[in-house]
Amino acid sequence: MLKYLSKGFIMEIKDKLKDLPLSPGVYIMKDKFGNIIYIGKAKRLKNRVSQYFLNKNHAEKVKSMVSQVADFDYILTNSELDALVLECNLIKKHQPFYNILLKDGKSYPYIKLDLDEDFPKLEVVRKIKKGNAKYFGPYFGISPNEIVSAVSYAYPIRTCDKKIKEHGKLQKGCLNYDLGICAGPCMHRITKEEYASYIPKVCDFLSGKDDTVYNIICKKMEQAVEVENFELAIKLRDLKFMLVKLRERAVTALTKTDNIDVFGMAQSDFFVVFSVLIIRQGKMMGCKNYSFDNSNIDGDLMLESFLTQYYQINKLFPDKILLPLNVDPDDALFKSISASLGKKLEVLTPQKGVNKQLVSQANKNAEEYLNKNCELNSRKKRKRMDTLTNLQDILGLRNLPLRMECYDISNISGTNSVCSMVVFLNGLKASKHYRKFKIKNVVGPNDFESLKESITRRLEKLKSDDMSFSSRPDLIVIDGGKGQINTCHDLIKSYDENIDVISLAKREEEIFVEDCPVSVKLSKDSDELKLLQKLRDEAHHFAITFHRSLRKKKQIESVLDDIEGLGKIKKEALIEKFKSVRKLKKASAEDLITVSGITPKIASEIISKLEEY
């Protein structure tokens, strides 16, 4: 394996392999330019890392990856579980080429019932937190909000965010109470004991153990028709069809207690697709496909990397996991899931029976997605890369602009000055990398100095732990003309960073390039100009939105300044809740006292103050 490397690199790696400890940790592979190309975890670092370089029986894909490795680093951890968490965090931060990168960070929707509350409410959430709450799901293909609605029509469980106090002033009834789908605990219309009698029935339905909700919906629909309340009858009819659809998802060969995640996999020379079938209480909740560039490592390593990131996001674990390839069942990931479940997690690569059929179904879904979607995505990606390459050639850029950052200043007469930083990666918006700056050291409407301050602060954070700031831009785009580009060019040069800078002037859509005396004009129909315009317009919108939010915050602060008993923390809580003076003026005293620390007396003073405003 070492024959692919130069002699200097071979000696350095051989020496480092000898010093590797037999401890758990994370290893970081780098190419000859120092770029991180692969990150992995190991129960025993010495054994795992050495096998990459000393094993001669690797598949060609692994050989291809190892041939790019010129150096490696490692980080020791206290346990394999700590290594698992660190590996996942580092992959998110550095996004190495040879790792599977789960960019869709959204977890599935769940229905939550918080049993710590006196009057538990039903709500749809995406994050699972520790505590005494029960979670049901995940749901996709069927709206969890419709399921909550069906439960409310059967049992009058609340869905609002009101804080219910046992004593004190009664709150006003809401629309749900008037419709008869909430028992009105905020109005003290139901006791804790009466309300609590509904909770086991709701849990049984959401766990798939009971069909009473369906029967109640059918009966109420018939009653609505009898009294000619056809609007309600149509609503209940739609909920009935949804419940029928949910019931039909039952897998006949499984029991109502089966909670299984089934993974399928398909790959071509350019892509790999993972398909996940979610089975809860014996029902097929849905299927989700994830596609990635084929990263030239073995399938079992890709599957392991995908599973690690997948279960970092989706933390309502099944009792059983079915896999298309053999993965070590004693891996730290599965041990951590077992610990969370309080029992041994089953991890199987089935060879026959219903489990084998489920994996085959997941594999077919992955194959179907690979054939129908990945080629289209590939064409789109090639077009984006062609646009970036053309932009580099036309403007004479030193770097291929894979990471583009655009900056825009927003203020009114120099007040509340802000700067936005918008990021495009590989020609696509990367909103998680957007950042914003409050201008601190510039007085008045001076866009040049504001821009200089913002980019200085950005460049000073290149070695920070921030996911976005620690990534070096290939190209910085400024909304403006030649003056702006000269300011930025001199500044970046002083930091000795190899970053290209251009500016885009709105009036004629002229592009100014550093060290070029004349502007460049692209065809208005060109993909290259459209990309720059999209980047510039996104930065402008982001800056204005941030500027407006600061102005609204200042307005609320000025209104609340003279109210006795209203300190900084309470002001911040009111601003977080109501966002603007207009919304604050519409709030009733009952709405105001839902904010932490706001007493009826303070609420009354706020309302009086707003009447004068």
N, C-alpha and C positions, 0 to 999 in steps of 0.2 A: 504493500500500500504506500510505503514511503517513497517509492521510486518517482511518484508524480511531483515531488517537491524538490526545490533546489537543495544543494548540499548543506548550506547554512541553516536552512529551516529544519532539515532532517536532524541535525545534531542538537539543535535547540529543543525540539520536541522530544527526542529520545531522552535527553537529560531531565526534562520536566516530568516525563512519564515515570522515571525512577523515584521521583520525590512525591508522587501523588499519595495521599493517605487512603486508608481503607475506611473512610468515614463518609457519612451521607453529605450530600451537597449538590451544588449546581455548577455545571461546566459551561463555558462560553467559548465557542469556536470563532476565530477571526481569520480574515483573508490577509493577503500581503499588504493591503492598504490600511489595515487596522479596523475594517468594518466588521461588525458582528454578523455572522451568517447563520449561526445555529446556536440554540440554547437548549440544554437538557438537564434532567435531574438524575441522580443515581443514589442507590442505597450504599454502594461502595464505589467511590470515585475512581480509584485506581483500576478496578476491574472494568468498569464501564467505558472509561475514556481509552484505556489501553486497547480494547478490542477493536476500536475504530482503526487503529494504526498497525496493529500486529496480526489481526485476523486476515488471512488471504482469501477467505471464502465468501466475502461480501458480495451482494448483488451489484450489478453495474451502477444502479442508481446511487447506492451508498458510496461506491468508489468515486463517482462523479463529485459528490459533495466533499469527501475527504481530500480529494485532489486540490480543492480550493483552500484548504486549511493551512495557514502559515504559522499560527500560534493559538494558544488557548489559555484562558484564565479559569479559575474556579473559586467558589465561595463555599466555605464549610458551614453546615447547619447543625443544630442539635439533634434533629431527627429527619427521617425521610418525609414526614408530613410537612415540616418546615421547608424542606427543599421543594416540595410540590407547590406550596404557596408562593415561594420566591420565584420559582421557574415561571409560573403563570404571570406574575407581576412584571418580570423582566421581558417576557415575550410581548406583553401589551406595550411596554415602554419602547423597546428597540425594534419590534416588528422584523425579526431576521428573515432573510429570503427563504431559507430552507425549513422554517417552521410553518405549521398550519396556523393561520391567523384568523381567529373568529372575530370578525369585525362587527357582526350584528350583535351588539351588546344587550339587546332587549331580552329580558326573560319573558316567559309566558304569563298570561293573566290568570289569576287565581281569585277565588271568592274567600274572603276572610270573615270570620266570626270571632270577635275578641271577647273571650269569656272572663277577662279581668274586669270588664265593665258591669255595672249594676243592670243596665239595659243594653245588652250586646247588639251592635248594629251589623248589618250586612254591607260589605263594600268590596269593590273590585280593586285588586292591588297587583303589582308586579314584583314587589320585594317581600321576601319572607324574613320576618324578624323573630328573635327569640322571645319567649313569653308563653302565656297561657292561651294564646289565640289558636283557633283551628283554621286550617287552610284546605280548600277543596279545589281540585283541578289537576293539571292545567286545562284551559279551554282554548281551542281554536277550531274554526269551522262552524262553531256555535257561539253566539255572543253571551258572555257571562252576565252582561247587564240584563239580557232577556231572562236568564235563569233567575237572577235576583228579583226581577219583576214578577215572575211566576210564583216564587216563594211568597212575595208580599201579598199577592192576591189570595193565597191560601192561608197564610199566617201573618198577622199584622206586625211584622218585625220592622223596626225603623231602619232607614238608610241614610239619615241626615247626619250632619256633623255637630249638631247642637250639644252643648254640655248640659247634662241634666242634673239639677240640684234637688236634693231631697226636700229642702226647706227654701223659703224665700219667694220672690215674686214669680207668679206663673208666667210662662212664655205663651206667645200666641200660637194657635194651631196653624199647621201648614196645609198645603194642597193635598198631600198624601193622607192626612187625617180626614179631611173633608171627603176624599174618595173612598175612605174606609180601608185603606191598605197600610195604615199605621195606627197602632193602639193609642197614640198620644201620650207617651210617658213624660214628655216635657211639660204637659198640662196636668200631670198627676191623675190621668184618667184610667190608669192601670197600676196595680201593685207589682212589686218585684216578684212576688210568688206567682201571680197570674202570668206575668210576662215570661218567667223562667219555665213555665209549663210548655211553652212553644219550642224552646231551644232543642230538646232531644228529637222532636219531630223534624225540625229543620235539618239537623245533623244527619238523621237517618235518610232523608231524601237526598241531600247532597252527597252522601256516601253511597247512593245507589241501592239502599236496602228497603226503600219504601216507595209505593206509587200513589200515596194518598194525595199528593199535590195535583197529580194528573186528574184524579177523580173529582177534587174540589173545583178545579178549573172548568171541567166539563159541566158540572152542576151549576156553577155561577153563570156560565155562558147560556145555558138553557133558561135560567131565570131572567137574564138580561133580555133575551129574545121575547119572553112572555110579556114583559113590561115595555117592550118596544124601545129599549135602550140599545139601539143597533151599533152605536159607536163603541160602547163597552163590549158588546158581543163580538165585534170584529177584532178588537184588541185581544180578547180571551181566546178567540178562535186561532189567531196567529200564535199565541203562547202554547195552545194545545198542539198545533202542528210541530212546533219546536220541540216539545217534550216527546212527541212520537219519534221525531228524528233522533233525539238523544237515546231513546230506548232501543232503536234499531241498530245502534252501534255496538250492541252486545256481541262479543265473540263467542259463538256457540260452544266451542270446546273448552272455554275457560269458566271459572267460577266468579261469583260476585266479590270475592276477596283478592283476586289477582291484580297486583299493581306491578306492571312490567314496562321497562323501556327497551325497545327493540331497535338495533342499529343495523343499517345496511350500508353498502359501500360500492361505488363504481368508479373506475378511472380510465382515462385515456392518456395519450402522450402529453397532453397539455393541461388537463383538469382532473380533479378528484371531487366526487360528490359523496356526502354522508347524508343518509336519510334516517330520520328518527320517527318511529311509531310509538305513540304514547297510549298505554292501556291503563285505565284506572277503574277499579271495581269491576273488572271483566269487560269494560266498554272501551272501544277504540275512540279515543278523544280526538285524534287527528294525526296528521303526518306533516313534518317540516323538513325541507331540504336545505343543505348548506353546500355551496360550491366554492372551491379554492383552486388556485393555480397548483398544478402538480409540482411538488417541491423536490422531486428527485431523491426521496428517501424511501425506505421500505414501508409497505402498507401498514405493518403492525405499529411502527413508530408514528406514522401519520395518525392512525386511529387512536393511539395512546395520547398524543398531543391534543387531538380534537376532544376526546373525553375529558381530559383535565380542564380545558377551558369551558367546555359545555357545562360541567357540574360546578364550576365556580360561579356561573350565572344562575342556573336553575337548581335551586337547593331544596325543593320538595322531592325527596328521593324515593325511588321505587323499592320494592322488596327483591326484585330480580332484574338483572340486565342480561340481554341476549346479544351476542356479538358475532360478526361475520368472520372474524379472524381470532386466532389465539392471542390473548393478552394475559400477562401474569395476574392471576386472581388475588395474589398477595401484595399487589401494588399499593402504595400509600394512599392513593385515591380511594380505592375500594375499602381499605381499612377505615378511612375517615368517614365514609358513608355508613359503614357498619356501626361505627361508634355513635353516629347521629341517630341511626335507627334503633340502637339498643339491642341489635341482634345481627347475626351473620348475614351479609348480603350475598345472594346467589349470583355468581358471574359465570355464564355458560356460553360455550361455542357449540350449539346443539348439532347433532348429526342425524337425528330422526325425530318423528312425531310432530306434534303441533308447534313446538318451539322452533323446529327446523323450518316449518311452513311459514311461520311469522318472519324469520330472518330472510327467507327467500322472497317474501312479499316486500320487505324493506329494501332488499337488493334490487328488485324489479323497479321499485319507485325511484331509487337512485339512478338506475340505468336509463329510465325514461326521462328523468330530469336532465341527465348528462346529454342525451341525444337531442332533446328539444330546445334546451335553454343555453347550454354552454357554448355552442357554436355561435349563436347570436351575440352572447356576451363577448366572445372572442373577437368578433368583427368590430364591435363597438370599442373594445380595448385597443385593437390595432389602429383604428381611426384616431383615437385620442393620442396614441403614441406618435403617429405620423404628424399630427398637428403640433405636438411639442417639438419634434425633430425639425419640422419646417420653421417653427418660430426661432429655434436656435440658429439655424442656417441664415434666415433672412436678417436677423438682428445682430448676427456675429457674436452670440453669447459664448462664454467660455464653458458654461455648464449646460447640460440638458436640464430644462426647468421642471424636474419632477416634483419639487416642492416650491410652490410659488406663494409668496406672502404679499398682501396688498394693504397699504395704510391709508387712512383717511381721517381728517380732522373735522370736528363739528363743534360749533359754539354760536352763541348769539351775543354780538358786541363784546366778545372776549370772556363772557361769563360761562361757568360750567363747561370749560373746554375739555374735550375728550378726544381720544384717538382710538380707532378700531384697527385690529390686526386680523385679517381674514386669510385663511390658508386653503389652497387647493393642492391635493396630492394626486399625481398622475392624471391631472386634468379634471379631477372631480372635487366637489366641495368636501372639506373635512371639518365639519362644524365643531367636533370635539377639540380641535386644535385652535379655534378662534380665541383671541384674548382681547382685552380692552384696557385702556390706560386713562386714569384721570390726570390731566395736566396739572402739575404741582408748582412749577417754578417759572411759569411764563405769565406775565401780566398783560392783559389786553388781547385783542385779536391778531396774534402773530403766528400764522400758520407755519412759517419756516422754523421758528424756534420750538414750536409745539411738536413739529415733526421730528426735529433733532432730539428733543428730550425723549420722545417715545422710542425712537430707534436705538438711542443710547441705552435706555433701560432694557430694551429687548436683547441687545447684543451682550450686555453684562450678565444675562441669565443663560448664556449658552451652555454653561457647565452646571446648571441647576438640575434638580430632580424633576422639574416640571416636564410632563410628556411633550408639550409643544415647544417650549422655550429651549429645551436641550437639543432639539433637532435643527441642524443648520440649513437655512434656506438656500436653494440654488439661484433663485431670482427674487428680487424685491421690486414690486411695482408700486409707484407713487401716483396718486391722483393729482396731476398738476403738469407744469411745464418744465422748461429748462432750469429755472431757478431752484425748483424742488430737487431735481436730480443732482445738481451740483452740490447742494447741501448734503444729500445722502451719500454721494460718491466719496466726498472727502472724509466723511465720518467713518464709513466702512473701511476705507483705506487705512485709517489710523488704527483700526483693530486688527489689521493684517489678516483679514478674512477674504477668501476667494469667493465673493458673492457678486453676481451680476445685478445691476440696477437699471431700471428703465422708468420713464414716466409716461402717462397717457393723458393728453390734454383733451378736454371734452369738446370744445367748440368745433375743431376740425378733425378730431380723433387722430391727432398727430402723436407719434411715438418718438420720444427723445431717448437716445442711448448715450451712456457715459462715453466721454472722449470723442464724440461724433458731432461735428459742427452743424449738420443739417438734420432735420427730422425725417422720419420714415412714415410713409402713408401706405397702409394696406388696403386692399379692395374691401369695400363694405360688406361684400358677401363671403369673404374668406373666413374659414373656420378659426384661423389664428387670431384675427381681430375680434371675432365673436367671443372667443375664450377670454381675451383680455378685458373686453367690455363686461362680460359676466362677472369676472373677478372684481373689477372696479366698482360695478353697481352693487355687488354684495357687500363690499367694504363700506360704501356710502350708506346703505340701508342699515347696516349693523351699527355704524357710528351715530346716525340720527336716532335710532331706537334707544341706544344707551344714553344719549344726551337728553332725550325726552324723559326718560325714567329718572334721571338726576333732577331735572327741573320739577317734576311732580313731587319728588321726595322733599325738595327745598320748600315747595309751596305748603305741604302738609306740616313740615317742621315750623314754618313761620306762623301758621295758624295755631299750633299747639304750644308755642313757646311760653305764653303767659299763664298757662293753666296750672294752678297750684296742685302739687302732689303728682305731677306728671314728669318723671325723670327720663333719662336717656333710654333706658331699657324698655319702658312702657311705650315711649314714642316709637322706637324701632319696631315693637310688636304691632302697633297700630298701622305703621307704614307698610309692614309686611302683609297685613291682613287686607287693607283697603286700597293700597297702591296710589290713590289720587284723592284730591280734595272733593271732586265731584261724587265719588263713591262714598267718601266719608260723610258728606252731607245727606246722602240718602239713607244712611244707617240709623236704625232705631236704637233706643237705649238698650233693648234686649240684645241687639247685634253687638253693641260696643262692649257689654259686660262679658261676652264670650271670649274676649281677649284677656290673656293672663294679666292680672294686676289691676284691671279696670273695675273700679267699684261703681255702684249706682250713682254715688255723689259725683265722681269724676266724669261719668258718662253724661250726667245732667249738665255739668259745666262745659263739656265739649259741645253739646248740642246748642247751648246758649251762645257760645263763642261763634259757632258756625252760622247762626242766624244773623249775626252782625257782619259776617264776611261777604 
